[in-house]
């Protein structure tokens, strides 16, 4: 059974004067353990799609099943619970709280979870270790480089042990070396931890770190294919 099953998904924004169609009948499946890149130029519909997949928005029509259950059957509280428990999010802008340490930023999702407080320190420590940021755990975002901020954001996404991580242009604000280090972490999470990764990007060389690419254009899927010569972020980064 697919983790994500999307059929004829459509999204229309209507401001009362003009309607804009962002998605035109999109269909695909994503299975647990896959690393999928959704790529396309600005305005292609990839960010709209991400928001729907991450329960941050709802489709106008069509069906979306997550873990075998239709999104439309979830109530708002259950949507929030699933989003907190099973989904992790990494954004281009990092979205870290200022004047708050890395440790406290990573801790935040646990405060809104049903995970016992007795486990919090262990989970935060393990998540920070997973991204190699132990030495910066008690630094604030203003004291971090861009790559370190994104590592902290990934740790925050990991702390609830989600089934899937949605990464929206995670290398967009980084130099090439820092960007490849982030892709290395995402590849390790996929290959070693069997974590499902959905990567949103407009960059071909970033998308090729995934094992499958869904190309979008004007709200439609233009092509969906496996990456024949998948890049190793680790090998490229270590050169």
N, C-alpha and C positions, 0 to 999 in steps of 0.2 A: 504493500500500500504506500503510495507517495506521501511524503511529509507535507508537501504543498501540491494542491491540484487546482488549477485555474482553468475555467472553461468559458469562452466567449465573454471575457471581462470587458466591460465598457465603463468609461467615466466621462461625464459631461459636467462642466461648470457653467452655471447660468446665473448671471448677475442681474437678471430682470430685463436687460436691454439687449444683451448678446450672449449666445451660448457658444462655449468653446468645448470641443470634443478632444479630450486628452488621450483616451484609449479607445481603439476601434476593434473590439472583439478579440482580445488576446487570450490564447490558450497554451498551456504547457504544464508539465509536472516537474517537481524537484524531489528527489529521494534523499532520505537521511544519509549523511556522509558525503554528499556531493559538494563540490566547490564550483559554483556557477557565477559567471560574470554577466551582468546585464549592461550592455554598452550601447551608446548612441550619442548623437550630438545634442546640444541644448534644445529643449522643446520636443524631444523624441518621445517623451512619456515615461522615461525610466524612473524618475523621481516620484511621479504620481503612482506608478506601479509599486515602488518600494513602500510608500506610505500605506497602500492598501494591504500589502503582504504583511506589514508590521503592525496592523490593526490601528494605524494612526489616522486612517480615512476609510471610507466605505465606497464600494463600487456603485454605479448607477444601475447597472444590470449585469447579468452573468453570475456565475457561481465561483466561490473560493472556499475550498475545503482545506483546513489546517489540521494535521494529525487525524484525518478521517472524519472531521466534523465540520459542517457548514458554518462559515462565519456568521451567517444570519441567525443561527440558533443560539449564539452567545449573547447574554445580557451584557450591559456596560461594565458591571463589576467583574464578570468573568473574563471579558476581554482584557481588562486591566490586569487581572491576576495572571492570565496566560502570557501577556506581554512582559510582565515582571519575571515570571518563573521560567518561561521557555524561550524567550527572545532576548538577545543582547544587541545593542545598537552602538555603532561607531560612526561619527560624523566628521565631515571635513573641518568644521570649525572647533572640534574637540569638545566644546560645551562643558568644560570643567568649571566648577565654582571657584571664583577668585578668593584670595585670602583664606584659603582652605587647603590643607595639606593633601598630598597624593593619597595618603592612607584614608583620610576622611572622605575624599571624593570617591574612592573605590568602595568605601563602606556604605555609601548612601543608598544604593538599591536594596540593601539588606534591611534597612529601616522600614521599608514599605513591603517587605516580604513576610512569609510565615515561617521563615527559617529561625530556629531557636537562637537567642542572643548568645548562648554559650558557644556557638559555632562561628560567630562573626569574625573574631580575631584570626582564627585559623584560615577561614575562607579569604579574607583580605590579604593575609600574608602569602598564601599560596598563589593568589591571582597576581600580586605584585611580583612574586618570584618568577611566574610564568612568562612575564614580559621583560625580565631582567632589570627591574627598576628598584631593587632593594635599597641601593645607596641613596635614592632620592625620595624615599617613602615619606619623609617628614618635611619635604620642600613644598612650597606653594607653586602654582602654575607660572607665576611671573619669574620664577627662578629656573624654569625648565626650558630646554630647547624645543623646537617644534616637534621633533621626533619623539622626545621624551613625553611631551603632552599627549601625543597620540598613543604611546605605549600605556600611559595612565588611563586613557579612555578605553583601550582594549581591556585592561585589567578590570575596569569598572563593568564592562560588558560581560566579563567572564565570571564575576564573583557569585552570581546566583546559579552557576553551572547550567547555562541555557542549552537547549537543543540546537538552536540556530543563531548565527550572528549575521546581522545585516550591516554591511560596511558601505556607507555612502561617500564616495570619493575620498577614501581615507588617506590618500597620498597627495591630494590636491593642493595642500598648503605646505608641502615639504620639498626639500631639495632631493635630487635623485638618489643620493646615498641613503638618506633617512627614509625615503619612500621605499627603497628596496628592503631596508631592514624591517619595515612594517609588513611588507609582503611576505618576508621570511617568517615572521610570527604567524601570520594568517595561514600560510602553507603548513607550518608545523601543527597548528591547531586542527587543521583538516586531516593531515596525514598521520599524525601521532595520536591525537585525541579523537579522531573520527568525527570532529565537529562539522556540522553543515555550515557552509559559508555562502552568502549571497552578496556579491560585490557589485556596486554600482560605479561605473566609470565611463569617461568619454575617451580614455586613452587605450589604444590598441596594445601597447607594450605592457600596460598594467593588467589588462584583461587576459593576456596570454599566460599569466601566472595561474589562472584557473584551469580546470579540466574541461570546462564547457562554456561556450559563449552564446548568449542570446542577443542578437543584434536587433535594435529597435530603430525605427524611423517613422516619424509622423504618426505616432500612436499605434503602430503595428509591428509585429515581429517580421523582420525582413529575412532573418536566417537564424537557425538554431543548430549548432554543431559542436562536436567534440574538438578539443585542441589537439592536433596531431603531434606537434612538437612543443609540449608544455614546457615553459620556462621554469628553471629552478631559481627561485629568488635567492636561496642560500648561495648557490654557486656564483651567480652574477654578483651578489653583494661581496663575496670574498675575493673577487678578482682584484 
